[in-house]
Amino acid sequence: MAGFEFGKNLRLLSASDFNYLKKNSELISDPWLRVFFRPSQKGNSISRIGFSITTKVGNAVLRNRTRRILKEIFRLKGDKTLGLDILVVVNPFLYKRTKSKEEGETFLKKSFIRVLSKLPRQP
């Protein structure tokens, strides 16, 4: 199943990776997500992604489920050859302003797919 892996080379891992994105990065805003991106710090053509999900989103189970959903969408639908470092920040009110967790997950999925489509094709 080539092409379906989500290895460490596709993830932002260290604090310096996250700090790199917080300074002078471009922003795509959505009601449920904020996405910061810059050309890859490593200087290669592989896109890496990291997630920031505050405790205000919900308990650990809900935060981890949110992270798994976003990772899976990026793994299946994201363009990993853009050469961007991407930081996804989830709105803390995502599940609080929806009627159910399922509705919140639906909004999250649609929002993330929409944001991925707005990323620049040529960094």
C-alpha positions as CSV (number, residue, x, y, z in Angstrom):
1,M,0.0,0.0,0.0
2,A,2.5,2.5,-1.1
3,G,1.6,6.2,-0.6
4,F,-0.6,5.6,2.4
5,E,2.0,5.9,5.1
6,F,2.2,8.8,7.6
7,G,5.8,8.6,8.8
8,K,7.8,10.9,10.9
9,N,9.1,12.7,7.8
10,L,5.5,14.0,7.3
11,R,5.1,15.4,10.8
12,L,6.3,18.5,12.7
13,L,8.0,17.0,15.7
14,S,10.1,19.5,17.6
15,A,9.3,22.8,19.3
16,S,11.7,24.6,16.9
17,D,9.5,23.3,14.0
18,F,6.4,24.8,15.6
19,N,8.2,28.1,16.5
20,Y,9.4,28.4,12.9
21,L,5.8,28.4,11.8
22,K,4.6,30.9,14.3
23,K,6.9,33.6,12.9
24,N,6.3,35.3,9.5
25,S,4.0,32.5,8.2
26,E,1.0,32.9,6.0
27,L,-2.4,32.2,7.4
28,I,-5.6,30.6,6.0
29,S,-8.6,31.1,8.4
30,D,-11.8,29.2,8.5
31,P,-14.5,29.3,11.2
32,W,-13.2,26.1,12.7
33,L,-9.5,26.1,11.8
34,R,-6.5,28.4,11.4
35,V,-3.7,27.1,9.2
36,F,-0.2,28.6,9.3
37,F,2.2,27.6,6.5
38,R,5.7,28.5,5.2
39,P,8.1,26.9,2.8
40,S,9.7,23.8,4.5
41,Q,12.4,24.5,7.0
42,K,14.2,21.4,5.8
43,G,14.3,22.9,2.3
44,N,12.9,19.7,0.6
45,S,9.8,19.2,-1.4
46,I,7.9,17.1,1.2
47,S,5.1,18.8,3.2
48,R,5.1,18.3,6.9
49,I,2.1,18.9,9.2
50,G,1.6,19.5,12.9
51,F,-1.5,20.1,15.0
52,S,-2.3,22.3,17.9
53,I,-5.4,21.3,19.8
54,T,-5.9,23.1,23.1
55,T,-7.5,21.5,26.1
56,K,-10.5,23.9,25.6
57,V,-11.5,21.7,22.6
58,G,-12.4,18.9,25.0
59,N,-11.0,16.0,27.0
60,A,-8.0,13.9,25.8
61,V,-10.2,11.4,24.0
62,L,-11.9,14.1,21.9
63,R,-8.6,16.0,21.2
64,N,-6.9,12.7,20.1
65,R,-9.9,11.8,17.9
66,T,-9.7,15.3,16.3
67,R,-6.0,14.8,15.6
68,R,-6.6,11.4,14.1
69,I,-9.3,12.7,11.8
70,L,-7.1,15.5,10.6
71,K,-4.1,13.2,10.1
72,E,-6.2,10.8,8.1
73,I,-7.6,13.5,5.8
74,F,-4.1,14.8,5.2
75,R,-2.7,11.3,4.6
76,L,-5.4,10.5,2.0
77,K,-6.2,13.9,0.4
78,G,-3.4,16.2,1.2
79,D,-0.7,17.1,-1.3
80,K,2.5,16.0,0.3
81,T,4.7,17.4,-2.5
82,L,4.1,21.2,-1.9
83,G,7.2,21.6,0.2
84,L,5.4,23.4,3.0
85,D,5.5,23.1,6.7
86,I,1.8,23.4,7.9
87,L,0.5,24.0,11.4
88,V,-3.3,23.4,12.0
89,V,-4.9,25.1,15.0
90,V,-8.3,23.9,15.9
91,N,-10.9,26.4,17.2
92,P,-11.6,25.6,20.9
93,F,-15.4,26.1,20.3
94,L,-15.7,23.5,17.6
95,Y,-17.6,21.0,19.6
96,K,-19.2,23.5,22.0
97,R,-21.1,25.3,19.2
98,T,-22.4,22.2,17.5
99,K,-25.4,20.1,18.5
100,S,-23.4,16.8,18.7
101,K,-19.8,15.5,18.4
102,E,-20.7,13.9,15.1
103,E,-21.8,17.3,13.7
104,G,-18.6,18.8,15.0
105,E,-16.6,16.1,13.3
106,T,-18.5,16.7,10.0
107,F,-17.7,20.5,10.2
108,L,-14.1,19.7,11.0
109,K,-13.7,17.4,8.0
110,K,-15.3,19.8,5.5
111,S,-13.3,22.7,6.9
112,F,-10.0,20.9,6.7
113,I,-10.6,19.7,3.1
114,R,-11.6,23.3,2.2
115,V,-8.4,24.7,3.8
116,L,-6.2,22.0,2.1
117,S,-7.6,23.1,-1.3
118,K,-6.6,26.8,-0.6
119,L,-2.9,26.0,0.1
120,P,-0.7,27.4,-2.7
121,R,0.4,24.8,-5.3
122,Q,3.7,26.5,-5.9
123,P,5.5,27.6,-2.6
